[in-house]
Amino acid sequence: MNNISDTWLVVKDILREKMSRTSVETWFGDSRAIELRGSEFYIFTPTPFVKETIEKHYLETAALALNEVYPGRGIRLRLLNESELEFFHNAPNIKKTRSYRDRFTFDNFIVGRSNEFAHAAALAVANERNFNYNPLFIYGDPGLGKTHLLYAISHVMKNSHPEYNIVYIRGDDFLNEMVKSIQQGKTDEFRSKYRGTDLLLVDDVQFIAGKEQTQIEFFHTFNALLENDKYIVLTSDRPPRDILTLVDRLKSRFEGGITAEITAPNLETRIAIVQQKAEQFGLQLKPDVTEYIAENITTNVRLIEGVIKKIHAQSTLFADDGFDSSSIREITESIIRSEKSNCTPELIISKTAAFFTINTDSILSKSRDKKISLARKIAMHLIRAMTDESLATIGKVFGYKDHTTVLYSIRDIDSRIPNDPELVDTMRDIRNNIMTAITDVS
C-alpha cells in the first residue's frame, strides 16, 4: 500500500464483501484514515451518531477487514470524532498528521460560472476584507462544493490567526449536542463553546428549522457572535426564505449579510474538476476518458470524486496504472448505477431514524408514540416514492402481514402535505440526507 488512505480504501472494499454496499456507504462512506500508530489504526468519523453506530454494530467487522490487510499484526481500529481529532492532532509530544479537511482549500476549488460569486464571497470572508458579508449564507444542492468552501475559509483563517477559536458543525449535530447538553445539565458549557468562537461554520443549517428550542438557542448564539464582531458562515440546500419552518427572526438574520448560490457546474468546469481530482490521486487520464466522466456526471461533484477514488483504489489493488478506456467507462457507469440503485429501504429507514434521533428498531416496532409513528409513516412514504418496492414488500419490511397499514400511512402523509409546511421540510431534509449518503461514494 502506498499510504494509510490507500489501505482504508482497500478495507472498505473488503467490507463491501462482508456487508451490504448500502451499509458500508452509509456508515463508512465519510470516514477517513488518520494514522497508523503502532498497532492502532485511527480513522475519523464525521458525526457522533455515525461513530456510536459503528462502535455498537460494525467495529468488530471493520477490525477483521483491517487485519486482512495487516495479517498477523493484531491491528486495533480506533474511531475519532471532531473534538477527539483536534486533541489527537494537537496533543503534546505526538507527531501531527494532516487533517483530511485541510485538502479542501481555495487553491484546489475549481471556479466556474456556477460558483464564482460564492467563491469570491468566501474568499473575502476568509481574508476579512468585508464585514458586510457577515453572515455569509451559501446555498445549493448537495455535492456542489459548499462544505469545501467552509473548510477553505477555516484553512485561511487558521493560518492567518492561529489563536482563533474556529468551530465547524453540521446543523443536525448542533441539535444533537444541544439535546445532550440539556440531558447532562451542561448547557453552560454548550453555550460557552459556540458563543466563544471567532469563526462559526455551520453546514446544512436547515436542520435546525422546525426545532423550536434549538432555533431559540441558535438565535441567541448568532446575536452574541455578531455583537462581538465574530464571523459566521452558513450553508443550506436552499435560501433562507425557502426554509419554511425556520422562524422569521432567523430568516431575517441569515439574509442580513450576503447570500450566494452554487449551481451545477457546466461541462468545462466538470472537465477541470475531473483533471484536478485525477492529479490529486496521481492518475493520468486520456482526454476522451476525462470527457466521458464529465459528460456523464453532471450534477454532483462528489460522484466525480467517487469515480476517481474507485479508479485509484483498483489501480492500487491490482498494481495496474494502465486502465483502458472501457474499464474506466465501466467504473463510471457503475457509480452512476449505484446512485440510482443504492436507495434501499434499509438506507431510508436509517436516515429517517437519524433525523428523528431514534434508532431503527423503534421505527420497525409497533410503537404508537407520536414521534415514532410519524417517522415510520415518513419512512414508508419515502420508500414507496424513492424505490421500486411494492406495497406488499414494504409491509414485510415493517413486519405487517399485508399492505393495508402501508397504504394507510402513505395516504395519511399525502393528505397532510398540502397544509403542513413543517412536514414538507422534514421530508425534504431526510430525502437530501439519503441522496447525500448515496452519492458519498468512497
Kinemage of the C-alpha trace (Angstrom):
@kinemage 1
@onewidth
@group {chain A} dominant
@subgroup {mainchain}
@vectorlist {calphas} color= white
{ca met a 1} P 0.000 0.000 0.000
{ca asn a 2} L 1.206 3.493 -0.794
{ca asn a 3} L -0.210 5.034 2.391
{ca ile a 4} L -2.906 4.559 5.015
{ca ser a 5} L -5.507 6.267 2.806
{ca asp a 6} L -4.970 3.541 0.212
{ca thr a 7} L -5.215 0.940 2.976
{ca trp a 8} L -8.549 2.280 4.149
{ca leu a 9} L -9.910 2.228 0.578
{ca val a 10} L -8.994 -1.460 0.390
{ca val a 11} L -10.585 -2.114 3.801
{ca lys a 12} L -13.834 -0.586 2.584
{ca asp a 13} L -13.717 -2.796 -0.486
{ca ile a 14} L -13.358 -5.818 1.813
{ca leu a 15} L -16.289 -4.571 3.898
{ca arg a 16} L -18.454 -4.465 0.780
{ca glu a 17} L -17.953 -8.220 0.556
{ca lys a 18} L -18.940 -8.729 4.205
{ca met a 19} L -21.802 -6.227 4.451
{ca ser a 20} L -24.353 -4.670 2.129
{ca arg a 21} L -22.960 -1.902 -0.032
{ca thr a 22} L -25.556 0.487 1.358
{ca ser a 23} L -24.441 -0.155 4.938
{ca val a 24} L -20.809 0.476 4.003
{ca glu a 25} L -21.610 3.741 2.218
{ca thr a 26} L -23.975 4.881 4.973
{ca trp a 27} L -21.693 4.248 7.950
{ca phe a 28} L -18.174 4.263 6.458
{ca gly a 29} L -18.606 6.463 3.381
{ca asp a 30} L -17.371 9.669 5.030
{ca ser a 31} L -14.740 8.042 7.242
{ca arg a 32} L -11.096 8.997 6.667
{ca ala a 33} L -7.867 7.253 7.649
{ca ile a 34} L -5.825 9.426 10.006
{ca glu a 35} L -2.767 7.483 11.150
{ca leu a 36} L -1.368 4.031 11.905
{ca arg a 37} L 0.347 4.388 15.273
{ca gly a 38} L 1.925 1.167 16.446
{ca ser a 39} L -0.844 -1.420 16.455
{ca glu a 40} L -3.655 1.158 16.402
{ca phe a 41} L -5.255 2.364 13.173
{ca tyr a 42} L -7.089 5.682 13.641
{ca ile a 43} L -9.974 6.822 11.461
{ca phe a 44} L -12.124 9.960 11.607
{ca thr a 45} L -15.934 9.677 11.608
{ca pro a 46} L -17.914 12.807 10.709
{ca thr a 47} L -20.681 12.744 13.339
{ca pro a 48} L -21.177 11.383 16.861
{ca phe a 49} L -24.156 9.345 15.620
{ca val a 50} L -22.059 7.581 12.976
{ca lys a 51} L -19.242 6.938 15.460
{ca glu a 52} L -21.625 5.432 18.016
{ca thr a 53} L -23.332 3.264 15.386
{ca ile a 54} L -20.041 1.853 14.082
{ca glu a 55} L -18.789 1.145 17.609
{ca lys a 56} L -22.042 -0.580 18.529
{ca his a 57} L -22.680 -2.629 15.398
{ca tyr a 58} L -19.746 -2.707 12.961
{ca leu a 59} L -16.457 -2.242 14.824
{ca glu a 60} L -15.567 -5.924 15.013
{ca thr a 61} L -16.326 -6.494 11.319
{ca ala a 62} L -14.250 -3.469 10.307
{ca ala a 63} L -11.351 -4.563 12.525
{ca leu a 64} L -11.386 -8.031 10.940
{ca ala a 65} L -11.283 -6.453 7.477
{ca leu a 66} L -8.392 -4.236 8.561
{ca asn a 67} L -6.440 -7.245 9.777
{ca glu a 68} L -6.884 -8.939 6.417
{ca val a 69} L -4.722 -6.112 5.078
{ca tyr a 70} L -2.283 -6.393 8.014
{ca pro a 71} L -2.263 -10.159 8.670
{ca gly a 72} L -0.736 -11.307 11.931
{ca arg a 73} L -0.251 -7.832 13.405
{ca gly a 74} L -3.333 -7.623 15.623
{ca ile a 75} L -4.243 -4.098 14.491
{ca arg a 76} L -6.910 -2.370 16.576
{ca leu a 77} L -9.315 0.101 14.973
{ca arg a 78} L -9.837 3.414 16.782
{ca leu a 79} L -12.523 5.974 15.908
{ca leu a 80} L -12.144 9.718 16.422
{ca asn a 81} L -14.905 12.313 16.411
{ca glu a 82} L -14.391 16.040 15.734
{ca ser a 83} L -13.243 17.057 19.205
{ca glu a 84} L -11.103 13.922 19.641
{ca leu a 85} L -9.469 14.583 16.290
{ca glu a 86} L -8.494 18.096 17.347
{ca phe a 87} L -6.906 16.709 20.510
{ca phe a 88} L -5.214 13.947 18.525
{ca his a 89} L -3.560 16.481 16.238
{ca asn a 90} L -2.648 18.975 18.942
{ca ala a 91} L -1.663 16.772 21.871
{ca pro a 92} L 1.897 17.440 23.053
{ca asn a 93} L 4.767 15.120 22.028
{ca ile a 94} L 2.636 13.489 19.329
{ca lys a 95} L 3.583 13.719 15.673
{ca lys a 96} L 0.859 15.725 13.938
{ca thr a 97} L -0.816 14.389 10.851
{ca arg a 98} L -2.679 16.283 8.186
{ca ser a 99} L -6.413 16.550 8.797
{ca tyr a 100} L -8.485 15.331 5.868
{ca arg a 101} L -10.304 18.634 5.664
{ca asp a 102} L -7.036 20.512 5.094
{ca arg a 103} L -7.168 19.299 1.498
{ca phe a 104} L -10.213 21.498 0.904
{ca thr a 105} L -8.525 24.810 0.120
{ca phe a 106} L -9.219 27.731 -2.190
{ca asp a 107} L -6.271 26.627 -4.319
{ca asn a 108} L -7.953 23.370 -5.301
{ca phe a 109} L -11.504 24.718 -5.609
{ca ile a 110} L -12.394 24.813 -9.303
{ca val a 111} L -14.125 28.105 -10.084
{ca gly a 112} L -16.717 28.375 -12.836
{ca arg a 113} L -19.788 30.408 -13.638
{ca ser a 114} L -21.852 28.184 -11.337
{ca asn a 115} L -19.915 29.112 -8.199
{ca glu a 116} L -17.757 32.174 -8.877
{ca phe a 117} L -19.749 34.559 -6.671
{ca ala a 118} L -19.881 32.106 -3.778
{ca his a 119} L -16.127 31.547 -4.140
{ca ala a 120} L -15.393 35.308 -4.203
{ca ala a 121} L -17.590 35.929 -1.174
{ca ala a 122} L -15.982 33.076 0.766
{ca leu a 123} L -12.523 34.376 -0.089
{ca ala a 124} L -13.484 37.862 1.096
{ca val a 125} L -14.663 36.444 4.429
{ca ala a 126} L -11.547 34.296 4.807
{ca asn a 127} L -9.323 37.332 4.304
{ca glu a 128} L -11.586 39.519 6.469
{ca arg a 129} L -11.941 42.034 3.658
{ca asn a 130} L -15.637 42.828 4.006
{ca phe a 131} L -17.510 42.596 7.275
{ca asn a 132} L -20.731 43.388 5.389
{ca tyr a 133} L -20.511 39.764 4.230
{ca asn a 134} L -21.315 38.631 7.762
{ca pro a 135} L -23.076 36.278 7.854
{ca leu a 136} L -22.232 34.587 4.580
{ca phe a 137} L -25.009 32.196 3.559
{ca ile a 138} L -24.123 29.732 0.775
{ca tyr a 139} L -26.853 27.528 -0.649
{ca gly a 140} L -27.199 24.864 -3.331
{ca asp a 141} L -27.841 21.183 -3.896
{ca pro a 142} L -25.693 18.539 -2.153
{ca gly a 143} L -22.303 17.712 -3.629
{ca leu a 144} L -21.509 21.050 -5.305
{ca gly a 145} L -18.772 22.386 -3.013
{ca lys a 146} L -20.445 24.194 -0.127
{ca thr a 147} L -18.551 22.212 2.512
{ca his a 148} L -15.325 22.667 0.532
{ca leu a 149} L -15.697 26.452 0.844
{ca leu a 150} L -16.364 26.203 4.594
{ca tyr a 151} L -13.139 24.273 5.103
{ca ala a 152} L -11.248 26.631 2.790
{ca ile a 153} L -12.314 29.622 4.888
{ca ser a 154} L -11.267 27.781 8.041
{ca his a 155} L -7.896 26.898 6.491
{ca val a 156} L -7.078 30.531 5.608
{ca met a 157} L -8.191 31.957 8.943
{ca lys a 158} L -6.368 29.272 10.907
{ca asn a 159} L -3.142 30.141 9.096
{ca ser a 160} L -3.660 33.894 9.476
{ca his a 161} L -4.822 33.714 13.080
{ca pro a 162} L -3.602 30.582 14.879
{ca glu a 163} L -5.145 31.941 18.047
{ca tyr a 164} L -8.671 31.958 16.593
{ca asn a 165} L -11.227 29.587 18.027
{ca ile a 166} L -12.831 28.074 14.907
{ca val a 167} L -15.799 25.715 15.167
{ca tyr a 168} L -17.294 23.665 12.351
{ca ile a 169} L -20.597 21.876 12.980
{ca arg a 170} L -23.448 20.385 10.977
{ca gly a 171} L -26.934 21.637 11.766
{ca asp a 172} L -28.130 18.228 12.928
{ca asp a 173} L -25.075 17.792 15.160
{ca phe a 174} L -25.750 21.211 16.718
{ca leu a 175} L -29.220 19.931 17.548
{ca asn a 176} L -27.906 16.650 18.974
{ca glu a 177} L -25.238 18.403 21.058
{ca met a 178} L -27.788 20.797 22.491
{ca val a 179} L -30.154 17.962 23.445
{ca lys a 180} L -27.287 16.058 25.066
{ca ser a 181} L -26.149 19.148 26.999
{ca ile a 182} L -29.663 19.565 28.406
{ca gln a 183} L -29.845 15.901 29.403
{ca gln a 184} L -26.464 16.096 31.139
{ca gly a 185} L -27.025 19.520 32.704
{ca lys a 186} L -24.182 21.073 30.704
{ca thr a 187} L -25.977 23.880 28.871
{ca asp a 188} L -23.490 26.482 30.139
{ca glu a 189} L -20.627 24.524 28.574
{ca phe a 190} L -22.577 24.195 25.345
{ca arg a 191} L -23.253 27.931 25.141
{ca ser a 192} L -19.680 28.779 26.026
{ca lys a 193} L -18.379 26.553 23.226
{ca tyr a 194} L -20.392 28.266 20.498
{ca arg a 195} L -20.624 31.821 21.790
{ca gly a 196} L -16.876 31.905 22.408
{ca thr a 197} L -15.889 31.256 18.795
{ca asp a 198} L -14.118 33.653 16.444
{ca leu a 199} L -15.449 31.842 13.382
{ca leu a 200} L -18.571 29.667 13.398
{ca leu a 201} L -19.115 27.434 10.361
{ca val a 202} L -22.498 25.685 10.218
{ca asp a 203} L -23.093 23.159 7.444
{ca asp a 204} L -26.687 22.301 6.480
{ca val a 205} L -28.187 24.831 8.862
{ca gln a 206} L -31.662 23.934 7.564
{ca phe a 207} L -31.662 21.030 10.016
{ca ile a 208} L -32.384 23.348 12.942
{ca ala a 209} L -35.620 24.514 11.301
{ca gly a 210} L -38.785 23.335 12.972
{ca lys a 211} L -36.932 22.629 16.233
{ca glu a 212} L -38.206 25.421 18.479
{ca gln a 213} L -35.741 25.214 21.355
{ca thr a 214} L -32.775 24.711 19.020
{ca gln a 215} L -33.748 27.769 16.990
{ca ile a 216} L -34.034 29.878 20.137
{ca glu a 217} L -30.569 28.763 21.269
{ca phe a 218} L -29.081 29.354 17.825
{ca phe a 219} L -30.697 32.800 17.623
{ca his a 220} L -29.010 33.905 20.845
{ca thr a 221} L -25.697 32.372 19.782
{ca phe a 222} L -25.941 34.134 16.421
{ca asn a 223} L -26.653 37.500 18.038
{ca ala a 224} L -23.849 37.104 20.575
{ca leu a 225} L -21.319 36.455 17.817
{ca leu a 226} L -22.452 39.356 15.642
{ca glu a 227} L -22.417 41.744 18.590
{ca asn a 228} L -18.804 40.750 19.244
{ca asp a 229} L -17.772 41.115 15.572
{ca lys a 230} L -17.228 37.391 15.076
{ca tyr a 231} L -17.668 35.717 11.711
{ca ile a 232} L -20.479 33.333 10.792
{ca val a 233} L -20.719 31.242 7.614
{ca leu a 234} L -23.736 29.048 6.945
{ca thr a 235} L -24.669 26.583 4.220
{ca ser a 236} L -28.018 25.125 3.247
{ca asp a 237} L -29.676 23.298 0.387
{ca arg a 238} L -31.999 26.301 -0.152
{ca pro a 239} L -32.106 30.060 0.532
{ca pro a 240} L -33.389 31.248 3.931
{ca arg a 241} L -36.773 32.347 2.561
{ca asp a 242} L -37.440 28.781 1.335
{ca ile a 243} L -36.742 27.109 4.691
{ca leu a 244} L -40.428 27.121 5.556
{ca thr a 245} L -40.196 26.106 9.220
{ca leu a 246} L -37.346 28.477 10.028
{ca val a 247} L -38.572 31.234 12.342
{ca asp a 248} L -38.803 34.673 10.734
{ca arg a 249} L -36.252 36.286 13.010
{ca leu a 250} L -33.610 33.751 11.944
{ca lys a 251} L -34.536 34.166 8.276
{ca ser a 252} L -34.001 37.896 8.738
{ca arg a 253} L -30.609 37.362 10.424
{ca phe a 254} L -29.458 34.894 7.767
{ca glu a 255} L -30.358 37.323 4.983
{ca gly a 256} L -28.696 40.232 6.791
{ca gly a 257} L -25.310 39.625 5.205
{ca ile a 258} L -24.659 38.040 1.794
{ca thr a 259} L -26.382 35.046 0.237
{ca ala a 260} L -24.625 33.182 -2.569
{ca glu a 261} L -25.957 30.306 -4.669
{ca ile a 262} L -23.947 27.412 -6.092
{ca thr a 263} L -25.487 25.610 -9.059
{ca ala a 264} L -24.440 22.557 -11.046
{ca pro a 265} L -21.144 23.115 -12.932
{ca asn a 266} L -21.083 23.329 -16.731
{ca leu a 267} L -19.137 20.870 -18.891
{ca glu a 268} L -15.912 22.886 -18.997
{ca thr a 269} L -15.876 23.189 -15.204
{ca arg a 270} L -16.591 19.476 -14.786
{ca ile a 271} L -13.696 18.596 -17.101
{ca ala a 272} L -11.408 20.783 -14.989
{ca ile a 273} L -12.682 19.056 -11.831
{ca val a 274} L -12.021 15.594 -13.282
{ca gln a 275} L -8.486 16.620 -14.277
{ca gln a 276} L -7.767 18.078 -10.845
{ca lys a 277} L -9.114 15.072 -8.937
{ca ala a 278} L -7.092 12.720 -11.127
{ca glu a 279} L -3.909 14.732 -10.481
{ca gln a 280} L -4.547 14.582 -6.725
{ca phe a 281} L -4.504 10.778 -6.921
{ca gly a 282} L -1.556 10.619 -9.309
{ca leu a 283} L -3.663 9.368 -12.224
{ca gln a 284} L -3.196 10.275 -15.867
{ca leu a 285} L -6.461 10.012 -17.761
{ca lys a 286} L -6.761 10.214 -21.516
{ca pro a 287} L -8.760 13.202 -22.832
{ca asp a 288} L -11.604 11.023 -24.093
{ca val a 289} L -11.907 9.344 -20.693
{ca thr a 290} L -11.893 12.702 -18.901
{ca glu a 291} L -14.614 13.984 -21.198
{ca tyr a 292} L -16.657 10.827 -20.765
{ca ile a 293} L -16.699 11.199 -16.974
{ca ala a 294} L -17.540 14.922 -17.206
{ca glu a 295} L -20.313 14.349 -19.741
{ca asn a 296} L -21.966 11.582 -17.743
{ca ile a 297} L -21.773 13.013 -14.217
{ca thr a 298} L -23.467 16.374 -14.424
{ca thr a 299} L -24.986 17.374 -11.089
{ca asn a 300} L -22.747 16.187 -8.261
{ca val a 301} L -19.040 16.799 -7.786
{ca arg a 302} L -18.893 14.057 -5.135
{ca leu a 303} L -19.734 11.477 -7.791
{ca ile a 304} L -16.806 12.678 -9.900
{ca glu a 305} L -14.523 12.245 -6.911
{ca gly a 306} L -16.093 8.840 -6.302
{ca val a 307} L -15.151 7.690 -9.806
{ca ile a 308} L -11.558 8.884 -9.397
{ca lys a 309} L -11.275 7.220 -5.984
{ca lys a 310} L -12.530 3.933 -7.348
{ca ile a 311} L -10.113 4.068 -10.292
{ca his a 312} L -7.290 4.807 -7.862
{ca ala a 313} L -8.368 2.066 -5.439
{ca gln a 314} L -8.495 -0.549 -8.187
{ca ser a 315} L -5.160 0.505 -9.606
{ca thr a 316} L -3.711 0.145 -6.083
{ca leu a 317} L -5.290 -3.254 -5.534
{ca phe a 318} L -4.154 -4.659 -8.858
{ca ala a 319} L -0.903 -2.669 -9.199
{ca asp a 320} L -2.122 -1.543 -12.595
{ca asp a 321} L -1.660 2.005 -13.835
{ca gly a 322} L -2.797 1.149 -17.336
{ca phe a 323} L -6.561 1.127 -17.107
{ca asp a 324} L -8.040 1.313 -20.582
{ca ser a 325} L -10.956 3.485 -21.614
{ca ser a 326} L -13.501 0.674 -21.459
{ca ser a 327} L -12.518 -0.205 -17.862
{ca ile a 328} L -12.899 3.381 -16.718
{ca arg a 329} L -16.213 3.697 -18.534
{ca glu a 330} L -17.398 0.603 -16.670
{ca ile a 331} L -16.338 2.148 -13.346
{ca thr a 332} L -18.123 5.404 -14.189
{ca glu a 333} L -21.301 3.605 -15.181
{ca ser a 334} L -21.214 1.502 -12.003
{ca ile a 335} L -21.006 4.669 -9.897
{ca ile a 336} L -23.922 6.187 -11.812
{ca arg a 337} L -25.943 2.985 -11.447
{ca ser a 338} L -25.157 2.790 -7.747
{ca glu a 339} L -26.545 6.300 -7.244
{ca lys a 340} L -29.863 5.069 -8.608
{ca ser a 341} L -29.884 1.561 -7.145
{ca asn a 342} L -28.466 2.143 -3.663
{ca cys a 343} L -31.616 3.836 -2.465
{ca thr a 344} L -32.851 0.901 -0.373
{ca pro a 345} L -35.450 0.568 2.384
{ca glu a 346} L -32.569 -0.047 4.820
{ca leu a 347} L -30.919 3.261 3.946
{ca ile a 348} L -34.177 5.221 4.021
{ca ile a 349} L -35.125 3.806 7.418
{ca ser a 350} L -31.677 4.541 8.896
{ca lys a 351} L -31.687 8.144 7.639
{ca thr a 352} L -35.238 8.716 8.855
{ca ala a 353} L -34.292 7.345 12.276
{ca ala a 354} L -31.192 9.560 12.404
{ca phe a 355} L -33.242 12.658 11.580
{ca phe a 356} L -35.679 11.950 14.404
{ca thr a 357} L -32.817 10.937 16.761
{ca ile a 358} L -34.321 7.491 17.338
{ca asn a 359} L -32.995 4.039 16.496
{ca thr a 360} L -34.118 1.920 13.568
{ca asp a 361} L -35.642 -0.676 15.875
{ca ser a 362} L -38.122 1.955 17.066
{ca ile a 363} L -39.293 2.696 13.523
{ca leu a 364} L -39.699 -1.005 12.803
{ca ser a 365} L -41.603 -1.548 16.051
{ca lys a 366} L -45.357 -1.188 16.552
{ca ser a 367} L -44.923 1.703 18.989
{ca arg a 368} L -47.726 4.275 18.897
{ca asp a 369} L -45.530 7.054 20.272
{ca lys a 370} L -46.380 10.147 18.202
{ca lys a 371} L -42.803 10.865 17.122
{ca ile a 372} L -42.025 7.245 16.246
{ca ser a 373} L -45.333 6.827 14.417
{ca leu a 374} L -44.645 9.878 12.252
{ca ala a 375} L -41.124 8.689 11.486
{ca arg a 376} L -42.494 5.272 10.484
{ca lys a 377} L -45.087 6.787 8.141
{ca ile a 378} L -42.492 9.083 6.542
{ca ala a 379} L -40.124 6.162 6.015
{ca met a 380} L -42.878 4.161 4.319
{ca his a 381} L -43.791 7.122 2.116
{ca leu a 382} L -40.171 7.694 1.074
{ca ile a 383} L -39.561 4.009 0.356
{ca arg a 384} L -42.614 3.992 -1.906
{ca ala a 385} L -41.516 7.224 -3.650
{ca met a 386} L -37.781 6.543 -3.954
{ca thr a 387} L -37.645 2.813 -4.696
{ca asp a 388} L -39.482 0.300 -6.852
{ca glu a 389} L -40.620 -1.738 -3.861
{ca ser a 390} L -44.286 -2.824 -3.852
{ca leu a 391} L -46.682 -2.033 -1.025
{ca ala a 392} L -46.607 -5.689 -0.010
{ca thr a 393} L -42.814 -5.731 0.159
{ca ile a 394} L -42.769 -2.531 2.213
{ca gly a 395} L -45.294 -4.122 4.552
{ca lys a 396} L -42.995 -7.105 5.074
{ca val a 397} L -40.069 -4.774 5.873
{ca phe a 398} L -42.138 -3.296 8.702
{ca gly a 399} L -43.471 -6.647 9.868
{ca tyr a 400} L -47.039 -6.356 8.583
{ca lys a 401} L -48.937 -9.291 7.123
{ca asp a 402} L -50.340 -7.234 4.239
{ca his a 403} L -50.048 -3.809 2.644
{ca thr a 404} L -53.094 -2.206 4.311
{ca thr a 405} L -51.159 -0.327 7.022
{ca val a 406} L -48.576 0.852 4.499
{ca leu a 407} L -51.260 2.201 2.187
{ca tyr a 408} L -52.980 3.973 5.083
{ca ser a 409} L -49.676 5.544 6.202
{ca ile a 410} L -48.809 6.795 2.729
{ca arg a 411} L -52.280 8.275 2.228
{ca asp a 412} L -52.098 9.948 5.646
{ca ile a 413} L -48.809 11.656 4.735
{ca asp a 414} L -50.196 12.662 1.318
{ca ser a 415} L -53.228 14.254 2.950
{ca arg a 416} L -51.089 16.270 5.372
{ca ile a 417} L -48.500 17.573 2.919
{ca pro a 418} L -50.596 20.420 1.391
{ca asn a 419} L -51.253 22.028 4.792
{ca asp a 420} L -48.159 21.076 6.783
{ca pro a 421} L -45.030 23.002 5.728
{ca glu a 422} L -43.025 21.524 8.598
{ca leu a 423} L -43.729 18.027 7.307
{ca val a 424} L -42.702 19.108 3.804
{ca asp a 425} L -39.393 20.455 5.132
{ca thr a 426} L -38.801 17.336 7.214
{ca met a 427} L -39.305 15.023 4.254
{ca arg a 428} L -37.126 17.188 2.039
{ca asp a 429} L -34.303 17.136 4.596
{ca ile a 430} L -34.481 13.359 5.009
{ca arg a 431} L -34.548 12.874 1.236
{ca asn a 432} L -31.446 15.075 0.882
{ca asn a 433} L -29.677 13.061 3.588
{ca ile a 434} L -30.500 9.879 1.686
{ca met a 435} L -29.224 11.275 -1.614
{ca thr a 436} L -26.069 12.572 0.078
{ca ala a 437} L -25.386 9.097 1.503
{ca ile a 438} L -25.881 7.548 -1.930
{ca thr a 439} L -23.511 9.971 -3.650
{ca asp a 440} L -20.813 9.918 -0.969
{ca val a 441} L -19.003 7.108 -2.761
{ca ser a 442} L -15.579 6.462 -1.262
